[in-house]
């Protein structure tokens, strides 16, 4: 019973020997130009123009002619490939 009545002595661990977090001198990363990752504004404008002038009207016309979407997609791919070949050959200019 004497041990129950005796005060409890709590010993604190010495923090002198514990590992502390080492700080390393890190160099900050050099800034990277983000604009190189973005698409060319001319390309974005060209894509919007193609979408508005060919893809949407051809899709609407195809649906009015009771065509299914896979048939319309094949036609648009053929149209795009033909335009690319003609542009590369210098026959048409955008």
C-alpha positions in Angstrom: 0.0 0.0 0.0 2.9 2.3 0.5 3.7 2.3 -3.2 0.2 3.5 -4.0 0.4 6.5 -1.7 3.9 7.5 -2.8 4.1 10.3 -5.4 4.9 9.2 -8.9 8.1 10.6 -10.4 7.9 11.0 -14.2 11.2 11.1 -15.8 11.4 13.1 -19.0 13.5 11.8 -21.9 16.5 13.9 -22.8 16.0 15.5 -26.2 19.7 16.2 -26.6 20.3 12.7 -28.1 17.3 12.4 -30.3 17.7 12.9 -34.0 16.7 16.3 -35.2 15.5 17.0 -38.7 18.4 18.0 -40.9 17.7 20.9 -43.1 19.4 20.9 -46.5 20.1 23.9 -48.5 18.0 23.3 -51.6 18.2 25.5 -54.6 15.0 26.7 -55.9 14.0 25.4 -59.4 14.6 27.8 -62.2 11.4 29.3 -63.7 10.2 27.4 -66.7 8.4 29.2 -69.6 4.9 27.9 -69.7 4.0 29.4 -73.0 5.9 26.7 -74.8 3.5 24.1 -73.5 0.4 26.0 -74.7 -0.8 25.6 -78.3 0.0 28.3 -80.8 -2.8 30.9 -80.9 -3.0 30.6 -84.7 -3.5 26.9 -84.4 -6.3 27.4 -81.8 -8.0 30.0 -84.1 -7.6 27.6 -87.0 -9.2 24.7 -85.0 -12.1 26.9 -84.0 -12.6 28.0 -87.6 -12.6 24.4 -88.9 -15.0 23.4 -86.2 -17.4 26.2 -87.0 -17.1 26.0 -90.8 -16.9 22.3 -91.5 -17.5 19.9 -88.6 -20.7 21.4 -87.2 -22.5 22.1 -90.5 -21.5 18.7 -91.9 -22.8 17.0 -88.8 -26.1 18.8 -88.9 -26.5 18.1 -92.6 -25.6 14.5 -92.1 -28.2 14.1 -89.3 -30.8 15.8 -91.5 -30.1 13.3 -94.2 -30.7 10.5 -91.6 -27.0 9.5 -91.4 -25.6 7.9 -88.3 -22.7 9.4 -86.4 -20.1 6.8 -87.4 -20.8 7.5 -91.1 -20.5 11.3 -90.4 -17.2 10.8 -88.6 -15.8 8.7 -91.5 -16.8 11.5 -93.9 -15.2 14.2 -91.7 -12.0 12.2 -91.4 -11.8 11.7 -95.2 -12.5 15.4 -95.7 -9.8 16.4 -93.2 -7.2 14.1 -94.7 -8.0 15.4 -98.2 -7.7 19.0 -97.1 -4.3 18.2 -95.4 -3.0 16.5 -98.5 -4.1 19.4 -100.8 -2.6 21.9 -98.4 0.7 20.0 -98.2 0.8 19.9 -102.0 0.3 23.6 -102.2 -3.0 23.3 -104.1 -5.1 25.0 -101.5 -4.1 27.6 -98.9 -5.8 28.3 -95.7 
